[in-house]
């Protein structure tokens, strides 16, 4: 019969590792991993949609029906839920790879304000796209890009740019 069994083995091993300077990292619950992955996917959808719009606006003939309008709809639809994608407990402290910085939760009132501004810009973007006013759409694409950047600068790790270069 073993001197230390079951949970006791884990406790002894943890104590020994702690004395030797090791730390145990507890895995994040699956729902946190799912939450982070889901928000990253949705944010990539929005970024891809904005890129598709800005690329299309560089062309001499803009395809509103197949490119502009569906992509503005994606941005507007996704942005409506943006502020729900960052619940407390889904930041870097979880051990799940996220580019969201702790400041997002520490300064959440400011983040909420910027998120609401982004949502308003997304609604305008869709309205302008539906009017098919190409010059106004170019200006609004710039405005929504600035709204995105307003959150990216203070709340997204610079590692994102390094690791996601095209």
Secondary structure, DSSP 8 states (H G I E B T S, - for coil): --SS-THHHHHHHHHHHHHTT--------HHHHHHHHHHHHHHHHHHHHHHHHHHHHTSSS--IIIIIHHHHHHHHHHHTTGGGS--TT-SGGGSS---B-THHHHTHHHHHHHHHHHHHHHHHHHHHHHHT-HHHHHHHHHHHHHHHHHHHHHHB-THHHHHT--
